[in-house]
Amino acid sequence: MRIEVNGRSHEEEPRPGQCLRTYLRERGWFGVKKGCDAGDCGACTVHVDGEPVHSCLYPAFRADGRAVTTVEGLASPEGELHPVQQRFLDAQGFQCGFCTAGFLMTTAALDEEKLADLPRALKGNLCRCTGYRAIEDAIRGVRHVEEPAPGESVGRNLPAPAGPQVVTGTARYTFDVDVPGLLHMKLLRSPHAHARITAVDTAAALRVPGVHAVFTHYDAPDRHYSTARHENPDDDPDDTRVLDDTVRHIGQRVAAVVADSEGAAEEGCRRIEVAYEVLPAVLDPEEAMRPGAPVVHDKDAATARIARPRDNVVGEAHGEIGDVEAGFAEADAVYEETFHTQRVQHASLETHGAVGWLDEDGRLTLRTSSQTPFLTRRALCALYDLPLDKVRVMTGRVGGGFGGKQEMLVEDVVALAVLRLGRPVKLEYTRPEQFFGATTRHPFAVRVKAGARRDGTLTALQMRVVSNTGAYGNHGPGVMFHGIGESMAVYRAPHKKVDAFAVYTHTVPAGAFRGYGLSQTLFAVESALDELARRLRLDPLEFKARNIIGPDEGMHAPGGHDDDLHVASYGLDQCLDIVRGARSEPSPPAPEGWLVGQGAALAAIATAPPGGHFADVRVALLADGTYDLAVGTSEFGNGTTTVHRQIAAGELGTTVDRIAVRQSDTDVVRHDTGAFASTGTVVAGKATLRAARALADTLLDFAAARLRVRRAECRLVEDAVVHPGGRLALKELFAAASAVTVELAADGSFGGTPRSVAFNAHWFQVAVDPGTGEMRILRSVHAADAGQVMNPMQCRGQVEGGVAQALGATLFENVRIDGRGAVDTAAFRRYRLPQFADVPRTEVHFMKTTDTIGPLGAKSMSESPFNPVAPAFAAALRDATGTRFTELPLTRDRVWLALDRSGDEAGGGQGQPG
């Protein structure tokens, strides 16, 4: 057996049945990624004798005598990048970068004919982050990045620092490491929605060659916690154990097997004998709240922080401003309807996973795919009674998150095995496990009632929200509270009322997801107001514009957490102006006979969570005259690493390439709450700003004293302090400081309150075939109020990616649960993700505002683009068809059935208010 990989010969025989992907990774070719193991995502694409193949499907033995090229082998032996790699750098055709190697390998093999039909050529590659437009620009040779210049960083299209590593396959994600003596963990999962474990026999599993241990609930700590990660642990209910003697959803982990290989661990799982007492289960949240329903968590309400355990209500909110009944009595028109949103999978291409070991000092060390390494360390210490200095948690580059990795889903059980065995242990979720063993977006049922006068003035707005949090309450209360907040607070109505419930069921748990509840409630509120305007024969956009809050008004919602929410900059009026302009401009023509409509929606979102979000940053001058920037924030395509370097470079008068970043490691700074809730720029960026300013002051003060000149006469320029008599190189300054033991480093911290607000608006023009239900987006326009945009290229990518992900949730993504409570869409080919051909090019516009809270006037823009997409599309569909769709996703068959029922009365809107 001989396989030539990137010019190197490998003669090791593959294991029976081994695929080429694992063969290559085991030999250090980590650019080959695991995204699905089913040939669906393309992240593992390599060339075999020049032809692209999905290496997860390609048997390793078939490569005998062949030449295999991975992304690491695209560049020349001299290190010159392949033209495709260079184009992806020039356009920044990536965000998290986990899919990039696959796209590079596919693109490098395309001839001119295939390049002319990219939707067909790229149908075997998936990207969850970019929305594909940056990838298309890269393939077409469009250049977006700018060259760095001293002190001129903020507001420019500067490249991601890890870009060269991403395009060459040398960026290191969670499992792109070689750990000697590594053991592998696999999990046995429950076949029942609700059952009590009465007995477990592990003897047969322990006899499997290579199996080292089997862990069950007898081995787990007898304490409860939440998998959700927040700065305040009391935000979430304590209802979870590492391994429990009661299972509450199909797919819950029952036991963990640790072995020399994944195959041996899997066989061990198959041989465990578990006796269950099957218990009644409840799958519907409304049924779960009825008297006599099976109880999901029979726990003490105060201890576990569950609102009403016997009623399966994990959290609830009730509030009223004014008198809604009086408000509806004043109205000339009232609209009331219930809207439903579905479960959506985060579908980050890098699945959940962690590898843990004990370091030379016996310290528990975990490398994990997490958005919250510091909070995970804190939770592990509490769970296993360890001091903070005995646990280290770090991440490599994270392959996508979208809120799904704001959880502790693997680290707890990996830590258990490492502490018991004293050996390195790895747990990596399969793609099916992501669907039934991780979390989803919360499904919502939202009853909206809205009333207005004939002149378009809102008189009352009311919501009843029921959120299905699944078997565990991680994020359940928080998502519910956030969902009922900005969705109502953005509108000025004298009378508002909310009743909201987060409810347990025996289904896969829900958790944090981009938008954190707002995408669900905004679909309902925006759709209801759109329909109310039409009933008043008013233009829906102008109706909403009449009722939005102004720049000097507070944001208030009954039952919400808005005490510390401030409109620190206001661009919502500009967003609506962009949408108005789009409506008056020509759009591409629709096919003859198709129905055409347009619609818009708006959104507001807080730029940090309530109750505090904190970051610490340290920046230091090094002996070679460059800077070391240590931050806690994880990088998973959110672009914070780039922004932190830009902020620091601007304050230190240097170029971004002179600043090295160390990040997402509990050893590098004191604390960082994590990369979630749109805080990577707003909170951690502000900490970077403070640290860089403090260091600049230190450098200038020390240089002025040493040079005996006035401080005001000194400036930092690239690699020196410039003064009236010349310049003092930073290397010399460092040496001088070292001689007198002056520390040329500074720390910066930021967090807490108040919180600012970002605004967005989206507009679609769509066409619908009345004979088939096929829908086409003729034009897509997004207006984003992000304050001072730090990196327009990068921020535009966040918007495009958010719109693409939201279109998937709008049109076809749906985690389906069968009648037993099992997920029946546990693969990408059964769960429809947006592909290149599905995503239109969205026109992105940034508003001109400067925030008074965020760093240098910046606001967040990672979550918010997702939120207005579904209601805007539904409004355009209503305009085209005359039918108000109240349930997501808006699948083609659902649209066709509605059109078929309405017959000749469908349509007629043709872009008018209806």
Beta strands, then each sheet from edge to edge (+ up, - down):
strand 1: 3-5
strand 2: 8-10
strand 3: 45-48
strand 4: 51-54
strand 5: 67-69
strand 6: 183-189
strand 7: 195-201
strand 8: 211-215
strand 9: 246-247
strand 10: 253-259
strand 11: 273-278
strand 12: 313-321
strand 13: 333-341
strand 14: 353-358
strand 15: 364-368
strand 16: 391-394
strand 17: 425-428
strand 18: 444-452
strand 19: 458-470
strand 20: 495-504
strand 21: 595-606
strand 22: 614-621
strand 23: 627-631
strand 24: 659-663
strand 25: 715-717
strand 26: 720-723
strand 27: 726-729
strand 28: 745-751
strand 29: 757-768
strand 30: 775-785
strand 31: 843-846
sheet 1: 2+ 1- 5- 3+ 4-
sheet 2: 8+ 10- 6+ 17+ 14- 15+ 16+
sheet 3: 9+ 7- 11+
sheet 4: 12+ 20- 19- 18+ 13-
sheet 5: 21+ 29- 30+ 31+
sheet 6: 24+ 23+ 22- 28+
sheet 7: 25+ 26- 27+
end
